């Protein structure tokens, strides 16, 4: 029979063993971190550098929260801002970090590309984009519209002057074209000057059009994420002349992830933990590389054309689509759904999968304009036998982006 003294000794030994095991584990982890960085594994380096381009949103709130979003006054302090990310109402949307200039090399895709962002966290669409923002009266200060509203209502402000400022802001907004979507719209694996928004900006300038194209796309974002992105932009801008959503079939699976993100606080916390590990840990990224190597179906952009009806009435993607289309209508955003062919496993274009047909019909039923470029792109590929997708990947290549930009320019000039 064990005495109290024996139990105390046993408990003390266990605690000592646990502390020693934890200490050795931490030391081993740190050793691996240093070793992996010293050995310079290209795949790990790419992931660490790519994450420096991505940030978590700072003021996103769950729609079901009863808490007042205005209490974000304390978020100017780094520690409070970090702790806020784990609060009940925070949703960790992925965004591009502002004022970045990063050249990335993706070893698996054998692609080198440069990504630059402006002070709004948007990928730039011209070398002089900041000047264009200034010319259109779009102050870099994100509180510019709030200040303008205060001036408009202030007793000391002349009504005529205030009205002219508001009118100028609305006029400048009408000179904007927004490009929405995920990695396809953003221009994954291509440099700034070969991305769709940049090429569209150049095309419009060549035609004498004084329009500012804004790249509002963020890789790995779905329909609900795009809707949240629009909410953010509308805080500082009026609705644009046109907003083109470059649809991609990865949005189908993104809708599942985003639905869980809204409903589960545990999921939101896990997403943030994963984000910080991806951003700072070479060990974590090495494990992800190994996982994708032995489970290639989990890798980015590996898609197979869909077949058969997939969107029932309660399907998360259908609900997310309807929500986005409704939001655009309610906020006077002239949204245009742009459809591209899907890449087959051999990266040949595939037209009108069942999923795309259903998405197109949902848009039409919601009175949303559809710009279907599938057939034109397929004919271009068939006629010239010219690759339209990046090899080893499936995203559009520079030639396809150039073709899409010409079609969008035609639609803008002849709506």
Number of C-alpha atoms within 10 A of each C-alpha: 4 6 8 9 9 11 11 11 12 12 12 12 12 12 12 12 12 12 12 12 12 12 12 12 12 12 12 12 14 15 12 15 17 14 13 17 15 9 8 10 13 14 16 24 19 17 22 18 17 18 17 15 20 19 18 17 18 18 18 18 21 17 12 9 11 8 12 9 14 8 8 13 9 12 16 9 9 10 10 12 16 12 10 17 22 18 13 16 22 22 27 24 24 20 22 24 22 17 16 18 14 15 14 19 20 17 14 11 12 10 14 13 17 15 22 21 20 18 15 16 20 21 29 25 26 19 12 9 16 17 12 16 16 11 12 21 17 19 14 14 11 15 11 16 18 12 11 16 13 13 19 20 12 12 9 8 12 12 14 9 12 18 14 12 17 16 12 14 18 17 16 21 20 18 17 22 24 22 23 30 26 25 20 25 25 25 28 18 26 22 18 23 20 21 27 31 33 25 24 28 22 19 18 21 13 10 10 9 15 14 19 27 27 24 24 27 26 27 17 17 25 27 27 22 23 21 20 18 22 21 16 14 14 14 13 17 20 19 23 23 19 20 21 20 23 22 22 21 22 18 22 21 12 18 23 15 15 24 15 14 20 19 13 14 18 12 17 24 19 13 17 18 13 14 18 14 16 22 20 16 22 24 21 16 21 18 12 16 16 11 13 13 12 10 10 11 11 12 15 13 17 17 17 15 18 15 11 8 11 14 17 11 9 8 13 20 25 20 18 23 22 17 15 22 24 17 17 20 14 9 13 12 20 18 25 22 21 21 23 25 23 24 24 16 15 12 21 19 23 19 20 19 17 16 18 21 14 17 21 21 14 18 19 14 12 16 13 19 16 17 18 16 17 18 16 15 20 18 12 16 16 13 9 8 11 12 18 23 22 19 15 14 20 22 26 27 22 22 15 20 25 19 18 23 22 16 15 21 19 13 12 14 10 7 8
